[in-house]
Amino acid sequence: MNHLPVISSYEIKTSRTEQKVPVVNGVHLHSIYNPFKEAENLIDTHIEALNGKNEVLILGLGFGYHVNYAIEKLM
């Protein structure tokens, strides 16, 4: 039987650019340096594949910096 991973620690840190970054079990869910730039790079890398789509599935949320940027770029 498969078990879900246990969250043994959770904290919120502040990036060098002052955005909040969740840290779960010691793993930063966004860049600790610049989450906005990380989100831009992720979406801009895939923008050609995303353009013209009526629906986009994004897996992984964190604090949603990449989701917000995708919405901005695709609207």
N, C-alpha and C positions, 0 to 999 in steps of 0.2 A: 504494500500500500504506500502511495506517495504521500509525503508530508510537506506542508508548506514550511518555508524557512522561518525560523524564530527570530523576531526582532529583539535582540538583547540590549541594544543601545540606540538612542535617537537623540540628536541634538541639532540645533540650528546655529550655524556660524555665519559670519559676515564676510563677504568677499572683499578683495582689495578695492573694488569699485562700489562698495557699500550695498550690494544686493544680498539678500538672505539666501543661504544654501543649506538644504537639509543634509544631514549626515546620518546614515542608517548603518549600524554595525560597522562603523569606521569607514564607510564608503560614501564619498561626496557624490551627490546626485546631480550636481552641476559643477562647472569650473569654479574653483575657489579664488581664481584671479579675476575673471570677467565673464559671468554667466550670460550677459547680453551678447557679447561677441561670440561666445560658443554657440548660442542659439542661431545667430545670423549665419555663421559658417555652416552649421548643420543644414539649415533650410536652403541657403544659397547653393550648396553643393548638389541638392536634389531638385532645384526649382524647375528645371526642364521637364522632369518626370511628373511634377506636381501640377504644372500649368495645364489648364483646360479640363481638369478633373472636377466632377460635381461633388465627389466625396473623397476625403482623405482620412486614413486610419493612422493615428499616431499612438504608438505603444510607449509607455513610460511617461510619467507626468512630472515627478519632482514638484517644483513650484511653477511649472508651465511656461517658462521663458520661451522655449522653442515653439510652444503652441501659440502664444501671443504673436510671435514674429511670423509664423506661418499664416495666421489670419490676416495680419497686416499686408503681407506680400501677395496673398491670393485673392484679396477683395478687390 
